[in-house]
Amino acid sequence: MGDKRKLIEPEQAKVSLSRQCQLLGLARSSWYYKPVAVDPYELHLMNLIDAQYTATPFYGIRRMTAWLATQGEIVNHKRVARLMRVMGIETIYPRPKTSLPADNVRRYPYLLKGMRIEEPNQVWSTDITYLRLPQGFVYLVAILDWFSRYVLAWRVSNTMDVSFCLEALEAALREGKPQIFNSDQGAQFTSHAFTEQLEKEEITISQDGKGRAFDNIFIERLWRTVKYEEVYLREYGNVSSALRSLSDYFDFYNHQRLHQALKYRTPAAVHFGHPG
């Protein structure tokens, strides 16, 4: 993939911004994203929730509210629920069925229970996570191969619109094609535009049970790794600095980081069949 540390530098006159984004595999529009601006106190609460949820994804709304109280933040559980919805967070246990899906949204069964994952491109999965910034936040989506843990594509957006998920999917499909594609039941992944793209490629669709984050366990582990090894150690000044730093990190993750579960090989070595 080459050295990406020199990419996406606006001050460089030799390489245009469009070309730098092309080399990096990012939509040019993402370079100009502004983080979602929120009230500073709510941003503080969201950052606390993000860190605690990363450590304890089984915390529901009331337990998260109680935990915030131990940190000196006395807030109503309805406020916590609203913030968790904005962040795209779901707890891992099924919740009461309080609403019905829209008639035009297709649901797909979860196909991975008990399945032996034996080769690259057997199963890919995707998810969206909250990414904190000093003056707000953005969303990060990634597509991961279950067998190799290789991150096939990632994108950043300041909205939860399906478009940045589709960009990631299209980029991943340039790397190969899975037999099964798994996601949660988020509106982005149940949308006609997203499922139509998978069906056009004759890819079998699998979806997590509602509220069951552990159905997509490998990407949940990826988020924990990315946040503990990258996001929480950085102070991104803006979206562009986050893009640069995340690009370096995912390059390191794929090509240099040794995974115990992979017998201390890198995801790239396993995904592309290098010996080791």
Sequence and secondary structure as in RCSB ss.txt:
>XXXX:A:sequence
MGDKRKLIEPEQAKVSLSRQCQLLGLARSSWYYKPVAVDPYELHLMNLIDAQYTATPFYGIRRMTAWLATQGEIV
NHKRVARLMRVMGIETIYPRPKTSLPADNVRRYPYLLKGMRIEEPNQVWSTDITYLRLPQGFVYLVAILDWFSRY
VLAWRVSNTMDVSFCLEALEAALREGKPQIFNSDQGAQFTSHAFTEQLEKEEITISQDGKGRAFDNIFIERLWRT
VKYEEVYLREYGNVSSALRSLSDYFDFYNHQRLHQALKYRTPAAVHFGHPG
>XXXX:A:secstr
    TTSS TT SSS HHHHHHHHT  HHHHT   B   HHHHHHHHHHHHHHHH TT  HHHHHHHHHHTT   
 HHHHHHHHHHHT   SS     S   TT        TT    STTSEEEEEEEEEEETTEEEEEEEEEETTT  
EEEEEEESS  THHHHHHHHHHHTT   SEEEE S HHHHSHHHHHHHHHTT EEEE  TT GGGGHHHHHHHHH
HHHHTGGG    SHHHHHHHHHHHHHHHHHT  BGGGTSB HHHHHTT   
